[in-house]
Amino acid sequence: MKDIIITIDGHGGCGKSTTAKAVAKALGYMYIDSGGMYRAVTLYFQENYIQLTNLKDIKKALAAIDIQFICNPTTETNEIYLNRLNVEEKIRAMDITEKVSQVSAIQAVRDTMVHLQQKLGKDKRIVMDGRDGGTTVFPHADLKIFMTADIDVRAERRQKELMEKDQLIDFDEVKKSLLKRDLMDKTREVSPLRKAEDAIELDTTHMLFHEQVEEVLNLATPKIIEMKQQNSAT
Ligand code: DC
């Protein structure tokens, strides 16, 4: 096996997903948007009126959910499909964002998604962004990054991202929503957001996008070379 698993965890708005996508593209790896998976489940639950307190219905719904990543040939990046429909845009809506932390804290939801993520990563060659990639999903990942950034910078980036999708949201509202999700993600009982002991912290507050990507690629390259050497020695 010559390839590696890269996990990029951290708070929302640090630039995890844009960085992970660019790194995956540069290495020819598969990009897994684990947050997108929790968002897709949240969308399904919303559209099918699933009560978050009804475990029986939750389990039935999870069995009916099919999540796939399919590469968009124009952007050359993976997009998420829920039961064969592209939901890449729908899952970024503010009402889904507001509910996703609650849905992602449900043990049955996490068990199902973690199992799927591990299946997607069985042949390595993946870059996954999320909250628990380095701690729970791939504790033996070859390179673990933990991204951080100042809250105002994160809110600014998230607001810009939403604006590009024609969603005009007040800065304070975006900031409040990020802080609320940070708290829920960090304090939930099941697989909370935390830095893995062997993760490398990357503070992107003062970094330009291309610098973030270069930094991760600079960290990944020796790991890939090391893996190739190990492979040729055996
Ligand atoms: O990265 P994002 O904003 O798309 O993530 C959406 C939510 O999903 C976030 O509030 C926390 C949750 N999440 C999670 O619990 N575990 C992951 N591995 C990824 C996301």
Residues whose N, C-alpha, C, O or C-beta is under 5 A from the ligand:
A	BS01	DC	G12 S34 G35 G36 Y38 V100 S101 S104 D129 G130 R131 D132 R181 D185
